[in-house]
Amino acid sequence: MLIRLALLASALTPPLPPGAGSEAEAAARREDQEFEAVQPPMPEHLLALWRAGSGAYACFQREFHSAGAGALTPSARAALKEAAAHLEQLAGFTLGERREFILYGRLQDVFVPLARELEHCADAASWSLQRALHPLGTNSYAVDEASKTSLWNAGVSAAIGFYRRAGDQHRAQATLELARKHPHAATHYERLDQTPLVFFPGLEARPWWEPRSFSLVRKLESAFADPGSRAALLAELDAVIARGGLAPILSPAAPLGEAGAGGGEAAGNESGGTCGAADGAAGGTTPAWSELPLFDGRVWDEGACAALPTLRALLRGRGSEPVDECICTAPVDAASPNLCGTNIVVTLLRLAPGAAVLPHCGITNRRLTMQFALRGAEGVEFTVGGEPRGYGGDGKAIVFDDSFEHMVSHRGSQDRYVLYAVLKHPGLTSSVETLKS
């Protein structure tokens, strides 16, 4: 369940709050109980398959959350593969609508983290699509960023991306055509490399945007070029790092891999994958991806901002405006579409050397993404819509449309620190659903 929820998140997968690992495990146990409570009772041999598969998945959850680094340890990966073997066998039987829906969701939960390795991408695509095509999935769709249901959108979007990574362009195209046929969902995609959770035709669509056309970028780059303000920015960053101010991003669905590993994590040692066996250094204890959120679209985190006063001053608007005009803001009415697509609108991000962010699409095409390199830009390559670029050095920014498929590879030697901000799309008059005429 945690992974299915994370699939609905923005391209920037938020860190799990304290206790979220245990909450995810509790949610899976509730789902286990629901599966077994459905009437009529299942035959014992089928119930045994479910219990073996769900038990292996529970083992994976414990291993993943206890490792605390966001990577799949060998024993966590082995537990997922054991779960897959039992649950895929169970999927060959007629179980009834509700049980099948739960089973397809659990298989999606199993194969999405396994799809950090290319060999599992086709299975992740298949089960994502299978869940979307189930009647309970097809009727759970999103029409905009405020929709409370989105299983259809998440399933077809994920399936297209996984099929593309698997090299199966035929099935990716077939899934796109299927997505376009839904009578209500915002999945009427126009191209294979732009399949966000919700898509709206009519906006200018290009992977890369000229950074200096945004006043925020000009302000940040000018400040970094000044020796005094650059020294202040980097001193404040060092202080945040020294006190461990960045929290790890630890979702199993986070699209993390290793640079140069063929689009997925290194396989690691698959032997000795017993649940609970110590992996030692195999998974590592330092997270590859971490962040310090600063702004949620409505309110600044004053505690976090107090540690970065120079940066916070640059993010203010003109006069008494609390937010720069380029930064996306969430609507006052929580029921209205939030074009930011996330509750982490401005954040400080770290990516470790050797890490990679695997190909994925964001939430909506009604926003843009800026990253301003504070430190460690060398060796980092972004590919958006098939076009690779770098930052151009520390103190430089990139602006891109994250509704296009994008990925990151860090082949440098330093931790990369960037200021990340969701920007308003220039084709919108404001953070509302009105297009420029």
SULPENOR-V717134 format. One record per residue. N is the residue number from 1. SS is DSSP state (h for helix, s for strand, l for the rest). PHI is phi in whole degrees, 0 to 359 (none if undefined). D_CENTER is the distance of its C-alpha to the mean C-alpha in Angstrom with 2 decimals. Layout:
N;SS;PHI;D_CENTER  N;SS;PHI;D_CENTER
//
This chain:
1;l;none;14.89  2;h;302;12.23  3;h;292;10.03  4;h;297;11.06  5;h;293;10.24  6;h;292;6.67  7;h;298;6.58  8;l;272;8.01  9;l;281;5.82  10;l;287;5.38  11;l;300;4.06  12;l;270;4.90  13;l;287;3.78  14;l;290;7.55  15;l;293;10.10  16;l;287;12.02  17;l;291;15.33  18;l;306;18.57  19;l;86;19.52  20;h;293;16.21  21;h;298;16.76  22;h;293;20.17  23;h;296;19.05  24;h;295;16.72  25;h;295;19.72  26;h;295;22.01  27;h;296;20.03  28;h;294;20.27  29;h;295;23.97  30;h;297;24.56  31;h;294;23.16  32;h;301;25.49  33;h;295;28.36  34;h;297;27.74  35;h;303;27.74  36;h;284;31.06  37;h;278;32.58  38;l;299;32.43  39;l;258;35.98  40;l;284;37.84  41;l;301;37.21  42;l;278;35.90  43;l;301;38.26  44;h;301;38.12  45;h;290;37.00  46;h;283;33.89  47;h;298;33.19  48;h;296;33.49  49;h;296;30.80  50;h;299;28.38  51;h;293;29.27  52;h;293;28.94  53;h;292;25.49  54;h;290;24.22  55;h;294;25.94  56;h;294;24.24  57;h;293;20.80  58;h;299;21.91  59;h;299;22.96  60;h;302;19.55  61;h;301;18.04  62;h;297;20.84  63;h;297;20.54  64;h;296;16.81  65;h;286;17.12  66;h;286;20.50  67;h;295;19.53  68;l;70;17.31  69;l;243;15.87  70;l;84;12.50  71;l;261;14.29  72;l;269;16.02  73;l;288;19.66  74;h;304;22.30  75;h;287;23.36  76;h;294;19.91  77;h;295;19.52  78;h;296;23.09  79;h;295;22.55  80;h;297;19.81  81;h;292;22.27  82;h;294;25.04  83;h;299;23.17  84;h;299;22.49  85;h;298;26.20  86;h;289;27.47  87;h;287;25.16  88;h;292;25.56  89;h;296;29.29  90;h;295;29.18  91;l;294;27.47  92;l;280;30.71  93;l;250;32.65  94;l;280;33.14  95;l;242;31.67  96;l;95;31.81  97;h;303;29.25  98;h;292;27.63  99;h;295;27.50  100;h;297;26.10  101;h;297;23.26  102;h;295;22.40  103;h;297;22.87  104;h;298;20.62  105;h;294;17.80  106;h;293;18.55  107;h;295;18.70  108;h;296;15.26  109;h;301;14.14  110;h;286;16.24  111;h;275;15.35  112;h;298;11.54  113;h;293;11.73  114;h;297;14.99  115;l;287;13.54  116;l;297;12.63  117;l;256;16.31  118;h;303;17.52  119;h;296;20.22  120;h;256;18.04  121;h;295;16.05  122;h;296;18.89  123;h;292;19.00  124;h;298;15.32  125;h;295;16.06  126;h;298;19.33  127;h;284;18.31  128;h;297;15.44  129;h;290;18.22  130;h;301;20.86  131;h;292;19.22  132;h;296;18.76  133;h;281;22.40  134;l;298;23.75  135;h;309;25.73  136;h;288;23.78  137;h;275;20.52  138;h;299;22.18  139;l;274;23.49  140;l;250;20.20  141;l;230;18.94  142;l;248;17.68  143;l;255;19.99  144;l;199;18.20  145;l;292;15.61  146;l;266;17.94  147;l;299;18.27  148;l;276;18.20  149;l;239;17.66  150;l;197;15.22  151;h;298;15.44  152;h;299;17.13  153;h;302;14.69  154;h;297;11.64  155;h;292;14.02  156;h;289;15.53  157;h;297;12.54  158;h;296;11.03  159;h;298;14.66  160;h;300;15.37  161;h;296;12.67  162;h;291;13.78  163;h;298;17.37  164;h;297;17.08  165;h;295;15.90  166;l;283;18.77  167;l;83;21.12  168;l;260;22.17  169;h;293;22.46  170;h;297;24.96  171;h;290;22.75  172;h;298;19.88  173;h;293;22.50  174;h;297;23.97  175;h;292;20.74  176;h;299;20.37  177;h;297;23.99  178;h;295;23.41  179;h;300;20.56  180;h;290;23.05  181;l;274;25.68  182;l;295;24.14  183;l;289;26.63  184;l;234;24.45  185;l;295;20.69  186;l;277;19.09  187;l;233;18.32  188;l;274;21.32  189;l;294;19.55  190;l;248;21.84  191;l;206;20.37  192;l;291;18.33  193;l;263;16.09  194;s;220;15.12  195;l;229;13.70  196;l;291;11.35  197;l;302;11.34  198;s;231;14.59  199;l;234;16.83  200;l;234;20.11  201;l;296;22.84  202;l;107;25.11  203;l;271;22.99  204;l;302;23.56  205;l;235;20.87  206;l;212;20.65  207;l;300;17.97  208;s;247;19.61  209;s;238;21.58  210;l;294;24.46  211;h;301;23.31  212;h;283;26.78  213;h;281;27.13  214;l;253;25.20  215;h;299;27.44  216;h;298;24.78  217;h;296;24.31  218;h;300;28.11  219;h;294;28.50  220;h;293;26.06  221;h;293;27.52  222;h;295;31.01  223;h;295;30.45  224;h;291;29.17  225;h;288;32.20  226;l;277;34.49  227;h;303;35.43  228;h;293;35.80  229;h;290;32.54  230;h;297;30.65  231;h;299;32.34  232;h;293;31.39  233;h;301;27.69  234;h;285;27.56  235;h;294;29.78  236;h;294;27.54  237;h;299;24.47  238;h;300;26.61  239;h;293;27.59  240;h;297;24.07  241;h;296;23.29  242;h;298;26.65  243;l;268;26.11  244;l;66;22.67  245;l;282;21.08  246;l;264;17.45  247;s;265;15.52  248;s;292;13.41  249;l;267;9.71  250;l;235;10.55  251;l;272;8.34  252;l;300;9.67  253;l;270;6.71  254;l;300;4.87  255;l;280;6.06  256;s;261;9.03  257;s;213;12.54  258;s;239;15.85  259;l;299;17.42  260;l;79;20.17  261;l;260;19.43  262;l;71;19.44  263;l;88;15.75  264;l;205;15.15  265;l;287;16.09  266;l;300;19.80  267;l;295;21.33  268;l;75;23.17  269;l;269;26.25  270;l;274;26.14  271;l;281;29.51  272;l;64;30.16  273;l;273;26.97  274;l;295;28.69  275;l;300;26.63  276;l;95;27.34  277;l;290;28.64  278;l;288;27.80  279;l;265;25.74  280;l;61;27.00  281;l;275;25.41  282;l;303;23.67  283;l;267;20.24  284;l;76;21.07  285;l;247;20.80  286;l;262;19.14  287;l;293;15.36  288;l;284;14.00  289;s;226;11.45  290;s;210;12.74  291;s;203;13.35  292;s;230;16.00  293;s;295;15.16  294;s;243;18.20  295;s;213;18.05  296;l;258;16.54  297;l;101;18.14  298;l;232;21.38  299;l;229;22.35  300;s;280;22.20  301;l;279;21.81  302;h;295;25.36  303;h;296;25.25  304;h;293;22.46  305;h;294;24.08  306;h;298;27.46  307;l;279;26.40  308;l;228;25.53  309;h;296;28.41  310;h;293;28.78  311;h;293;25.21  312;h;300;25.38  313;h;297;28.62  314;h;289;27.14  315;l;270;24.45  316;l;286;27.19  317;l;275;28.68  318;l;286;32.30  319;l;61;34.96  320;l;266;33.81  321;l;296;30.51  322;l;283;27.78  323;l;225;24.99  324;l;302;25.29  325;l;297;25.82  326;l;281;22.99  327;s;282;20.25  328;l;293;18.74  329;l;236;20.17  330;l;278;19.52  331;l;292;22.53  332;l;297;25.05  333;l;281;25.15  334;l;296;22.08  335;l;278;22.92  336;l;279;22.56  337;l;301;19.50  338;l;264;17.30  339;l;291;16.69  340;l;294;14.44  341;l;74;11.79  342;l;198;10.68  343;l;260;12.96  344;l;239;12.02  345;l;267;13.92  346;s;230;15.49  347;s;205;14.57  348;s;262;15.87  349;s;243;13.53  350;s;239;14.84  351;s;228;14.13  352;l;281;16.84  353;l;301;19.20  354;l;86;18.72  355;s;272;14.95  356;s;215;12.72  357;s;255;9.21  358;s;287;9.64  359;s;302;10.06  360;s;196;7.61  361;l;247;8.32  362;l;275;7.44  363;l;276;9.11  364;s;211;12.67  365;l;268;15.22  366;l;259;17.12  367;s;203;15.74  368;s;232;15.50  369;s;236;13.81  370;s;246;16.15  371;s;231;16.01  372;s;250;19.39  373;s;282;20.29  374;s;267;22.25  375;s;198;22.80  376;l;80;22.05  377;l;288;21.33  378;l;297;23.63  379;l;89;22.22  380;s;262;18.70  381;s;237;18.08  382;s;260;15.60  383;s;236;15.91  384;s;234;15.16  385;l;57;16.88  386;l;83;18.75  387;s;252;20.19  388;s;276;19.83  389;s;209;20.61  390;l;248;20.81  391;l;284;21.15  392;l;89;24.92  393;l;111;25.36  394;l;297;24.77  395;l;84;25.50  396;l;240;24.03  397;s;239;21.15  398;s;237;19.10  399;s;229;18.04  400;s;215;16.01  401;l;262;14.73  402;l;280;10.99  403;l;286;11.84  404;s;281;13.34  405;l;302;11.83  406;s;217;11.21  407;s;208;11.14  408;s;226;12.65  409;s;230;15.50  410;s;250;17.32  411;l;255;20.90  412;l;276;22.52  413;l;246;24.27  414;l;245;22.99  415;l;301;19.94  416;s;266;18.25  417;s;241;18.09  418;s;227;17.04  419;s;270;17.24  420;s;254;14.21  421;s;215;15.25  422;s;277;14.41  423;s;253;17.69  424;s;293;19.74  425;l;287;20.21  426;l;300;23.82  427;l;278;24.64  428;s;248;24.42  429;l;290;27.27  430;l;196;25.16  431;l;281;22.09  432;l;223;23.68  433;l;271;23.94  434;l;255;26.94  435;s;274;26.99  436;l;294;29.51  437;l;287;32.56
//
